[in-house]
Amino acid sequence: MTSFLVCVFVVITLYYKKRSSYFLFFEITQVKLHYPGLPSLIVRVLTAVVLSDMNDFDFDSGKQEQLWEEIEKKNHFRTRMKRVLREVLYIGDGAWKITLDTKKSEYPVIQWYPGDRIELTYDGDDLREVVFKTPFRERGRQYVLYEYYGYGYIRNELYQGEREAAMTATERTKGIHDITFHERVMLAVPLQVYESSKWEGRGGSIFDGKLDSFDAFDEVWSQWLDALRAGRARTYIPESLVPKDPYNGKPIRPNPFDNRFFAGENNMAEGAENKVQTEQPSIPHDSYLASYVTALDLCLQGIISPSTLGIDVKKLDNAEAQREKEKATLYTRNAIVEALQETLPELVAACLNCCRLLAGQAPEEVKVDIPFGEYANPSFESQVETLAKARPGVPVMSVEAQVEELYGDSRDEEWKAEEVRRLKAEQGIAEVEEPGVGRAAGPFQLRMEGGEPNAGESAEPGVPDESEGVRGNVADGQ
C-alpha cells in the first residue's frame, strides 16, 4: 500500500511539474513580464545611422566600377546590407559566400550567412578557411551541407546527423562538385565589428556583458506595469444606488472590468448617507522612475546615447549639449564604419575576381574606397554663427550662397539669379563690365608675336637699367 501511494504521489508531482506548478490545489500567481524591445530598437537605430551615410563606392578603374554596379543591382546589395548589419551587431559575426550559377545569372550571387551557421579556421592570425553550414530536409530526412571555402578551392561534404553521406544522396546536392581555381582568391569574406572575449577569432555582440542589465530593465518595467494594474481605482456602490433593470427591477450587475463592486448593506442609521465610494491605491511613481532610469542607463552605457533613441533625458538643451550626448553613438558608429571600410573592399574584390575567373582571366588588384558621410556634425546655423564671431563685421557668405542656402531646390535657377540681382541692387552693388584695351592704339599697339596680347608689351625698345656713375651729357643718354 505504501509503495502504491508513493507511485501515485510521483505521478501527480510529475504531472503538475509539466504544468509549471508544484501544488495540487492552487498555482502561484506570477508577475506578467513585459519586454519593451530595447535591444531590437538599438540594433535598428544603429543600422539606420550607419547605412544612411554610406555613399557610392569610389573605384580607380571605371570598368571595375561599372561591373560592380551591375553586381550590386542584381543582388540588391544595399537593401540586404540592413539585415547583414543587424545580424552582425546582435550575433557577433557572419560571412558572405560568393557563388556563380550561369543558369540563373551571369553575375556572382552574394549570400549572407550569420555567425551561428559558419565556422572560421585560422593559421595563427591568418584566416585560412570559412565553413558554411546549410541545413535542409528532403524525403523526411534532415541533412546539413558543409561547404569549405579556402584560397583556391571549394570543398563540399554532406552529413545526415553525425554520419557523412554521399553528395548524390539528395537531389539538392547531386550536382555539386569540388572545384579549384587561383590560389590567391577566396570566395568567402567574413565580417565582424567587435572581438569575442570567449571564442578566439570570432566576433562579439554589442550586447556581450549586458544581458543582466537588460533582464533588470525588463523586471523594473514589468513591476511598474503590474503596480499600475493592481492600483486601478475601485468603486463601491451601495445597493440602494445600484441601477435597476427596468423590466424585472433587479440590480444590474457591473462590468467586472470596471472594478465596480457592491458595497454590501445600506446604512439605515439616522442622518446617514449612502454614497458611492472610490478608492485609489498610492503608487510610488518616483521610486519606479528612478529604478527605470538607472536600469536604462546600465543598458545603454557604451553602446548608444539616449537622445539617439529619441529618449528625452533633459529638456531645453542647447545644440552643444545635444552633440555631447551623441558621443557614445559616435564611438559605436565609428567602430562599425571602420569594420565595413576594411571588409567591403575585400568583398568587392572577390566578386570582381570571380567574374575574371569565369572568363579564364587571372585575378587583378581592385582599389576601391568606401566613403561615409559625417554624423552629428555641427549644424549650418552654428557654423555661420562661429564664423561671424571670428570675423565680426565681415560678411561670411556671398549673396549667391545666401540665396542658394535659403531657397535650395524650391526655386528654379532663373528665379534665383533674378533674386541675386535684386539683392545686389538694394545693397548698392553694381556689376560693371571690365574695360578692355584696344589692340591698335597708336604707339601702344600690341604685338601678337612672342607674347600674350595683353602682356603690356610695346613696339619700342626697352629702357636699359641705369649703370653706375653719371653720363657725360644728357644727349648721350638713352
PyMOL commands that set and color helices and strands:
alter all, ss='L'
color gray80, all
select helices_A, chain A and resi 2-18+38-51+62-75+77-91+115-117+167-169+211-230+239-241+256-258+285-300+306-309+319-325+327-358+380-390+399-410+413-426+442-444
alter helices_A, ss='H'
color red, helices_A
select strands_A, chain A and resi 58-59+93-99+109-114+118-123+126-138+141-150+153-160+163-165+179-180+188-192+194-195+203-204+234-237+260-262+277-279+368-369
alter strands_A, ss='S'
color yellow, strands_A
deselect
rebuild
show_as cartoon
